[in-house]
Amino acid sequence: MTKLTFLGTGTSQGVPIIACQCPVCKSADMRDKRYRSAAFVQYKGLNILVDAGPDFRSQMLAADIRHLDAILLTHNHKDHTGGLDDIRSFNYIDRKAAEIYCEEKVLNTLRNDYAYAFADKKYPGAPEWHVHLIDERPFRIDMQGSSGELEWVHDIGYFYRQADGSLRPSDNAVVEAPHDNADIIPIRGMHGQMPVLGFRFGKIAYITDMSLLPESEFSKLEGLEHVTLNTVSYHPHHSHFSLEEALLLAGRIGAAHTWLTHLSHTFPTHPVFCEELRQKCKELGIRSDVQPAYDGLCIEA
């Protein structure tokens, strides 16, 4: 059984948008309050986070998430990576480096945005990461590749305790994710001109921040119970699916349920949008049950 919880379903600005007075931003319906897009996946006994944007801390507290086995990053935009400094809490509680899975170009951005976390002499308390490089090949979460248990030395920083009792300075190791017995399937898409990834976990696929899904990827989406697709507007967008594009894609994928995410305040309030989607799917002949996701929604397959 796979369980996915939507931690955030909003655009890069979230909903409500700062200072906006539109009906959606002023809505009292909690389903219209949207953190930046992220998902928590419980899969084969593992706690997996997909993306860690600026709302990471609030999302962890709201969902009462106390442990993460891995963080998967879809791409390097700040609304998907801007909260990674806050994994320091998990470093301290779990006494482990955070296991981050991403493409090499995403790692290069992290090295620039979080240079202090990769420094040879790190500031005491800087986040501890163990990075696993992934690509379009299926991979698995490496539970055997952890660098070990972290030990905090006051005002100095984290160290790894060795078998002989000595302390080794921590580092942000970078390794390739294992591809044997792989059970997580990356889904390649384009976010405007930027290659990005979605992920399939069993019968649930999570796709966000795409404007194009290449023909080669559709075979990876067969037999799904749930698929998540992004849309930000009724109109064509340079880096996201328009609503009609997302609906037509949902029809082609053919999952029993399609959940729309990365939603902006240009769409109506939740109950109105649900009815609108029902009518549009009927007009387009789409059989998939298409609904807007909302923060806190849980799906299982």
KOLLUM-49190 format. One line per field, with one value per residue (C-alpha): residue number from 0; residue in one letter; y, z, x. Coordinates in steps of 0.05 Angstrom, whole numbers, plus 5000, padded with zeros to 4 digits. Layout:
N
k = (NUM, ...)
r = (a, ...)
py = (Y, ...)
pz = (Z, ...)
px = (X, ...)
***
This chain:
301
k = (0, 1, 2, 3, 4, 5, 6, 7, 8, 9, 10, 11, 12, 13, 14, 15, 16, 17, 18, 19, 20, 21, 22, 23, 24, 25, 26, 27, 28, 29, 30, 31, 32, 33, 34, 35, 36, 37, 38, 39, 40, 41, 42, 43, 44, 45, 46, 47, 48, 49, 50, 51, 52, 53, 54, 55, 56, 57, 58, 59, 60, 61, 62, 63, 64, 65, 66, 67, 68, 69, 70, 71, 72, 73, 74, 75, 76, 77, 78, 79, 80, 81, 82, 83, 84, 85, 86, 87, 88, 89, 90, 91, 92, 93, 94, 95, 96, 97, 98, 99, 100, 101, 102, 103, 104, 105, 106, 107, 108, 109, 110, 111, 112, 113, 114, 115, 116, 117, 118, 119, 120, 121, 122, 123, 124, 125, 126, 127, 128, 129, 130, 131, 132, 133, 134, 135, 136, 137, 138, 139, 140, 141, 142, 143, 144, 145, 146, 147, 148, 149, 150, 151, 152, 153, 154, 155, 156, 157, 158, 159, 160, 161, 162, 163, 164, 165, 166, 167, 168, 169, 170, 171, 172, 173, 174, 175, 176, 177, 178, 179, 180, 181, 182, 183, 184, 185, 186, 187, 188, 189, 190, 191, 192, 193, 194, 195, 196, 197, 198, 199, 200, 201, 202, 203, 204, 205, 206, 207, 208, 209, 210, 211, 212, 213, 214, 215, 216, 217, 218, 219, 220, 221, 222, 223, 224, 225, 226, 227, 228, 229, 230, 231, 232, 233, 234, 235, 236, 237, 238, 239, 240, 241, 242, 243, 244, 245, 246, 247, 248, 249, 250, 251, 252, 253, 254, 255, 256, 257, 258, 259, 260, 261, 262, 263, 264, 265, 266, 267, 268, 269, 270, 271, 272, 273, 274, 275, 276, 277, 278, 279, 280, 281, 282, 283, 284, 285, 286, 287, 288, 289, 290, 291, 292, 293, 294, 295, 296, 297, 298, 299, 300)
r = (m, t, k, l, t, f, l, g, t, g, t, s, q, g, v, p, i, i, a, c, q, c, p, v, c, k, s, a, d, m, r, d, k, r, y, r, s, a, a, f, v, q, y, k, g, l, n, i, l, v, d, a, g, p, d, f, r, s, q, m, l, a, a, d, i, r, h, l, d, a, i, l, l, t, h, n, h, k, d, h, t, g, g, l, d, d, i, r, s, f, n, y, i, d, r, k, a, a, e, i, y, c, e, e, k, v, l, n, t, l, r, n, d, y, a, y, a, f, a, d, k, k, y, p, g, a, p, e, w, h, v, h, l, i, d, e, r, p, f, r, i, d, m, q, g, s, s, g, e, l, e, w, v, h, d, i, g, y, f, y, r, q, a, d, g, s, l, r, p, s, d, n, a, v, v, e, a, p, h, d, n, a, d, i, i, p, i, r, g, m, h, g, q, m, p, v, l, g, f, r, f, g, k, i, a, y, i, t, d, m, s, l, l, p, e, s, e, f, s, k, l, e, g, l, e, h, v, t, l, n, t, v, s, y, h, p, h, h, s, h, f, s, l, e, e, a, l, l, l, a, g, r, i, g, a, a, h, t, w, l, t, h, l, s, h, t, f, p, t, h, p, v, f, c, e, e, l, r, q, k, c, k, e, l, g, i, r, s, d, v, q, p, a, y, d, g, l, c, i, e, a)
py = (5000, 5069, 5132, 5202, 5265, 5332, 5379, 5437, 5447, 5520, 5557, 5588, 5645, 5601, 5618, 5668, 5713, 5769, 5831, 5800, 5814, 5767, 5719, 5659, 5692, 5718, 5650, 5621, 5550, 5516, 5478, 5546, 5556, 5528, 5520, 5513, 5445, 5384, 5313, 5263, 5191, 5129, 5073, 5004, 5024, 5089, 5161, 5200, 5275, 5301, 5373, 5418, 5489, 5551, 5523, 5460, 5476, 5493, 5431, 5384, 5413, 5413, 5340, 5320, 5287, 5264, 5225, 5225, 5169, 5208, 5275, 5272, 5337, 5346, 5406, 5465, 5522, 5556, 5539, 5466, 5472, 5535, 5499, 5451, 5490, 5469, 5395, 5414, 5394, 5323, 5321, 5336, 5290, 5230, 5241, 5226, 5265, 5278, 5231, 5275, 5246, 5294, 5303, 5331, 5398, 5405, 5388, 5443, 5493, 5469, 5478, 5551, 5567, 5530, 5539, 5541, 5469, 5445, 5484, 5447, 5481, 5486, 5533, 5492, 5469, 5476, 5424, 5355, 5323, 5258, 5268, 5210, 5227, 5203, 5207, 5177, 5106, 5073, 5075, 5054, 5088, 5065, 5048, 5017, 5076, 5124, 5157, 5135, 5167, 5240, 5264, 5337, 5371, 5437, 5499, 5456, 5418, 5347, 5288, 5214, 5167, 5113, 5041, 5057, 5113, 5169, 5225, 5238, 5306, 5302, 5314, 5321, 5258, 5251, 5181, 5151, 5123, 5047, 5019, 4946, 4924, 4993, 5010, 5086, 5106, 5176, 5209, 5259, 5322, 5393, 5454, 5505, 5494, 5459, 5383, 5361, 5297, 5268, 5202, 5138, 5100, 5036, 5057, 5131, 5180, 5251, 5301, 5375, 5435, 5408, 5437, 5377, 5302, 5268, 5209, 5163, 5172, 5149, 5075, 5091, 5116, 5055, 5022, 5080, 5088, 5161, 5213, 5284, 5337, 5411, 5470, 5544, 5578, 5571, 5601, 5571, 5580, 5577, 5526, 5493, 5457, 5499, 5471, 5441, 5412, 5379, 5351, 5322, 5292, 5262, 5231, 5200, 5173, 5142, 5136, 5124, 5189, 5253, 5306, 5377, 5413, 5474, 5514, 5590, 5638, 5648, 5585, 5592, 5569, 5494, 5473, 5517, 5489, 5417, 5428, 5464, 5405, 5356, 5394, 5403, 5329, 5312, 5359, 5331, 5258, 5247, 5187, 5198, 5228, 5296, 5339, 5395, 5370, 5409, 5413, 5354, 5310, 5236, 5185, 5111, 5055)
pz = (5000, 4981, 5015, 4990, 5030, 4995, 5039, 4991, 4928, 4910, 4861, 4875, 4913, 4951, 4963, 4990, 4954, 4996, 4994, 4945, 4960, 4908, 4930, 4930, 4971, 5020, 5023, 5092, 5063, 5086, 5020, 4988, 5033, 4995, 5015, 4960, 4925, 4961, 4978, 5033, 5008, 5053, 5008, 5026, 5098, 5080, 5094, 5030, 5019, 4948, 4947, 5005, 4989, 5032, 5071, 5092, 5167, 5169, 5128, 5174, 5235, 5204, 5183, 5247, 5207, 5255, 5210, 5137, 5103, 5039, 5004, 4928, 4889, 4824, 4802, 4828, 4832, 4900, 4912, 4913, 4948, 4991, 5057, 5058, 5113, 5161, 5156, 5213, 5260, 5232, 5236, 5310, 5327, 5283, 5290, 5215, 5153, 5109, 5048, 4987, 4918, 4859, 4790, 4783, 4758, 4820, 4864, 4828, 4847, 4919, 4922, 4901, 4943, 5005, 4998, 5074, 5078, 5031, 5060, 5082, 5150, 5162, 5210, 5271, 5261, 5185, 5153, 5142, 5075, 5040, 4966, 4919, 4845, 4802, 4729, 4687, 4709, 4764, 4831, 4903, 4969, 4997, 5070, 5075, 5049, 5107, 5131, 5203, 5267, 5278, 5344, 5363, 5396, 5427, 5389, 5342, 5300, 5278, 5276, 5261, 5318, 5293, 5316, 5355, 5391, 5352, 5319, 5244, 5217, 5179, 5105, 5052, 5014, 4942, 4913, 4857, 4877, 4871, 4811, 4832, 4858, 4837, 4854, 4844, 4772, 4750, 4698, 4653, 4633, 4611, 4654, 4597, 4573, 4637, 4644, 4709, 4742, 4769, 4806, 4806, 4870, 4856, 4830, 4847, 4803, 4826, 4770, 4781, 4745, 4675, 4609, 4566, 4577, 4523, 4485, 4514, 4585, 4576, 4583, 4654, 4671, 4653, 4704, 4754, 4807, 4821, 4782, 4802, 4748, 4752, 4724, 4741, 4692, 4643, 4591, 4559, 4603, 4585, 4638, 4665, 4635, 4622, 4652, 4586, 4572, 4641, 4630, 4562, 4591, 4648, 4595, 4558, 4621, 4642, 4717, 4758, 4795, 4774, 4824, 4802, 4840, 4836, 4832, 4829, 4855, 4784, 4793, 4833, 4904, 4917, 4912, 4850, 4817, 4832, 4795, 4738, 4730, 4729, 4673, 4633, 4638, 4614, 4554, 4536, 4546, 4601, 4645, 4698, 4763, 4761, 4824, 4854, 4907, 4972, 5029, 5077, 5027, 5032, 4976, 4978, 4927)
px = (5000, 5026, 5000, 5012, 4995, 4994, 5034, 5027, 4986, 5000, 5043, 5111, 5076, 5028, 4955, 4935, 4984, 5013, 4968, 4918, 4844, 4813, 4756, 4803, 4857, 4804, 4768, 4755, 4754, 4818, 4821, 4837, 4898, 4957, 5030, 5082, 5077, 5106, 5084, 5097, 5098, 5096, 5121, 5147, 5159, 5196, 5179, 5195, 5188, 5182, 5209, 5227, 5206, 5201, 5142, 5180, 5181, 5107, 5089, 5128, 5094, 5024, 5030, 5066, 5123, 5177, 5223, 5245, 5283, 5294, 5281, 5270, 5278, 5241, 5283, 5324, 5273, 5270, 5197, 5220, 5288, 5283, 5269, 5328, 5364, 5308, 5327, 5376, 5320, 5319, 5396, 5391, 5332, 5352, 5427, 5432, 5450, 5390, 5388, 5375, 5362, 5369, 5400, 5470, 5446, 5403, 5463, 5503, 5449, 5449, 5524, 5514, 5452, 5476, 5551, 5558, 5532, 5587, 5645, 5707, 5701, 5627, 5593, 5573, 5501, 5500, 5453, 5482, 5465, 5482, 5467, 5449, 5453, 5395, 5376, 5320, 5334, 5293, 5327, 5317, 5326, 5393, 5382, 5452, 5491, 5483, 5546, 5531, 5506, 5519, 5546, 5540, 5600, 5579, 5602, 5643, 5593, 5574, 5622, 5615, 5634, 5681, 5687, 5750, 5715, 5748, 5708, 5711, 5689, 5624, 5620, 5566, 5581, 5557, 5544, 5503, 5436, 5431, 5394, 5390, 5322, 5297, 5225, 5220, 5210, 5231, 5186, 5222, 5185, 5200, 5187, 5191, 5262, 5284, 5286, 5252, 5230, 5166, 5163, 5121, 5112, 5073, 5005, 5013, 5051, 5069, 5080, 5090, 5121, 5115, 5092, 5110, 5110, 5150, 5120, 5173, 5145, 5074, 5091, 5115, 5045, 5004, 4959, 4958, 4905, 4925, 4964, 4980, 4986, 5002, 4964, 4968, 4921, 4864, 4910, 4973, 5034, 5108, 5127, 5063, 5004, 4942, 4879, 4855, 4924, 4924, 4854, 4871, 4934, 4892, 4848, 4906, 4941, 4875, 4887, 4825, 4837, 4873, 4892, 4909, 4964, 5009, 4944, 4941, 4889, 4863, 4821, 4756, 4744, 4747, 4673, 4662, 4725, 4704, 4638, 4673, 4720, 4663, 4630, 4694, 4711, 4641, 4649, 4717, 4697, 4748, 4732, 4784, 4757, 4793, 4792, 4835, 4881, 4886, 4936, 4927, 4891, 4914, 4907, 4923, 4934)
***
